[in-house]
Amino acid sequence: MTKKRYLFPADYMADPSVHVFGGKIYIYPSHDWEANAAEDDDGGHFQMKDYHALSIDGNPMDGVVNDHGVIFDVKDVPWAEKQLWDSDVVEKDGKYYYIFSAKGYDGVFRLGVAVADKPEGPFIPQPQPIRGSFSIDPCVFKDDDGSIYTYFGGLWGGQLQWWQPLAPGFAPVHGKHGDDNGLVDMGSEPTRNGELFAQADAPALPSLVVKMSDDVLQFAEAPRPVLVVDKDGNPLKASDPHRFFEASWMHKYNGKYYFSYSTGDSHFLCYAIGDNPYGPFTYQGVILTPVVGWTTHHSIAEFNGKWYIFHHDSVPSDGKTWLRSLKVCELQYDKDGKIQTIEGIDNV
Amino acid sequence: MKKIRLLFALAICILMSTCTEPEPAVVSPDGQLAFVGDGTGRYFVQYKSQNALEINKLGFVGSDKIRNFKYSCAIDDDYMMVTGKKSHCTSTASEFTADLGDDVQLILRLYNNGIAFRYRLQNVTGNIPQELTSYVIEEGKARWMQQWCESYEGFFPKSTTAKQEAVPSFSGLNLSADGFNCRWGYPALVEAADSLFVLISESDISRTASASSLWNDHDAQCFEVRPEANDAKIEGEYLTPWRVAVIGRLSDIVESTLITDLAEPSKIDDTSWIEPGVVSWIYWACNHGSNDLSIIKKYVDLAVALRLPYMLIDAEWDEMKDGKSIEDAVSYSRSQGVKPLVWYSSSVGWIDGAPGPKFRLNKPEDREKEFSWLEKIGVAGVKIDFFSGDNNLNMAYCIDLLESAAKHHLLVNFHGATLPRGWQRTYPNLMSTEAVYGAEWYNNVPTFTDKAACHNATLPFTRNVVGSMDYTPCAFSDSQHPHITSNAHELALTVLFESGLQHLADRPESLLSQPQEVRDFFGKLPAAWDETKFVSGYPGVSAAVARRKGDVWFVAGINGTDTQNNIATDLGFVGQCGEITAFYDSMDGKGWDIRRLTTLPRDIATIPRGGFVIVAKK
């Protein structure tokens, strides 16, 4: 069994995004708390209201974990009403850009940016969300050539199903969440909860990838679908338990692009490999089997020549899906670059 | 008078004390309106013994049988309005109560010109049960009803059937099983019998309520009252908004103040700073003009030339060109003695691709900071745009905005928002609300050109009955799409349409090139009235209304048809006048015919889509 470590028993945190800045590991998690909100399929029980930054002195498996405190609060974000969900950070030219998802006063999830001079913050949020952004779970990936990409999207409460390419002949609609990218918010019904995409034979709804502008504050292009295909090149179907649901992550290994994600209601972390940041990505397999708790969410990072997967489960809160705890363990590749599956539940 | 009413009320009280079903004695103070049950759970409101409105269901699922129906009290109200059709409002009603279940009470009021009822629910835990209220509008009866949409920007086409095709809508379509529109916005006007009209609407939306609309998806003739989504956490007692029907002759409809009669009294003690007025308005002619100080200055100068108290700086002022700022614009306006109003996005509706400023009013702390700054730099009020409909989120937010604005002496105009339901009384700084298909649509699509005259002649009987209406009237020139209403028609709209802030649509060049009398007219035009009298008309055909401010009567009429039309103007109530000015169309339709009169005309010939205005000073 893979050795695992609970990183920060002092508090409930989840969705860790991990990067090495200046030789040190920084963790950017969501910050769970007991909001006593009703549990629903739209994630209404995830009412996160601030973000912390953590760092590790040395090795993730035994280094001291430091909490740098609140780096910003929902109160500091004029456009966001609630639900500070998953986030990620990228460094460019000595500045740190914190990309996060939150729900606006119109009930729509969008992505925002906060900027800092140091990886631990403080981060100053931009007053407006990223133009044309929507849905949740951003992962910011800086390629070797310095280009920065954001992967994002999440089903059900993450609202990705609200945003669909316009049918031919439809003009973008003034006044109704239409945006400049040829996508339109389908509204609250009947597409809610993914019902529209529940037809078994329909292609799974893909996550999206978009190149960021030079100042990392806006999208530089229209978001493109991230296709995950099987060995024959066919997109995974909506009924496939290994299809994309949320929690995009991108890392590079031996020159290949590894797109990993959560399958949501089937509770796996899976991955697919491609030749470039836009894909398509060929499905490979499961990284982590289901953990205790509904959500599963991760990041993958290299430190001192070893690879680690940071994730969460709900064991310390006795299974409360909205009170999650950060974990880490080593991640192994075989000689062909395939990731070895890790068991989500320990002691079995 | 009061004594008589009390005796009458006592008589009802004795009559009703043992009844389980309402009987004909359930009447309005003047005895003209009666509420009658037929013993099977259907109720009829009768006007002079004639059926005006059938209510075929009352109550909630599981609480829909009337028990212990009894007289409760006489309602005798007397209040002042800062805005609106009438400054000093009085109303009397007989109030009754009944039990509809262990935890549901019906409160019913019969006014002389309408009825209202609401429900008091006890022991609510979170969710409000499903309301059953349903009105019957029989097929064959003429009705003017608007297909519901979030912003209430639709037409009120005359029809004798509920089976109407849905028109494309930003808010999506709600269709019955047989494919017809099945969701309708208030107010709904019905001609129940010859010359007997009913206007169905709603009043008194609290912070925990959502607004309702009418659905006829189960039965084309049964219009069910369905409140929009409500996420308010309600524990204990919940009082629904009033379900309202104004009933009577067209004069009763047009002159009715029933919506504000039913609203909560003012929560603002000092209203001395609230001044209705006419506004010069950039957006109609210069859609993106509010980010350009040179254009803003032109509209300030227009306000000075026409002696208008206000000018509005519309969207995009947060991206002012040429290194200028909103402070520069506000400062110029104030230096010229014109009070500036500024625009905001509510940021709860249209956001992506929408103009700014955005996200400045959502958080209480941000809103407080913004309004405090506006007050400091000398802004007189805010136009807040792009809301997202009837749900509780919008209702609570609007109340927050009104209260915060009042604290900083800011007038409020809601645009892209739901229909007014009485807040103008509760929050007198609410000057107007859009919720109308108005002149800005000449900018957007070609549709309005052919429809405007008829629509304009419908609004005084429908939308404008229930509250101030920011239609933004009066265009002598054209915007993107032409108008084919006459000059006098356009001028008449500034009187016919009541709005506490009356935004003039037209561009400075056009307004300033009008005859001296027309230019002088705007500087004397009130935006709130002491009294309003219906003169003549029929929805969609013609509308003539007389409004008084002080000792001056403004009489305005429009022809809603494509043929010549004589509009009756029996103005006996005006009495002797000193100075009378009449603004007519020249008969060729190309210009003005402005006259000084010595007596008031008894009828006025109007050209197709024409109109008139008469200003009569005592």
Interface residues (C-beta under 8 A of the other chain):
Chain A: K75 P78 W79 E81 G104 Y105 D106 G107 V108 P127 Q128 P129 R131 G132 F134 V173 H174 G175 K176 H177 G178 D179 D180 G187
Chain B: F170 S171 G172 S347 V348 G349 W350 I351 D352 G353 A354 G356 K358 F359 R360 N362 K363 E365 D366 F386 S388 L393 Y397 G416 N444
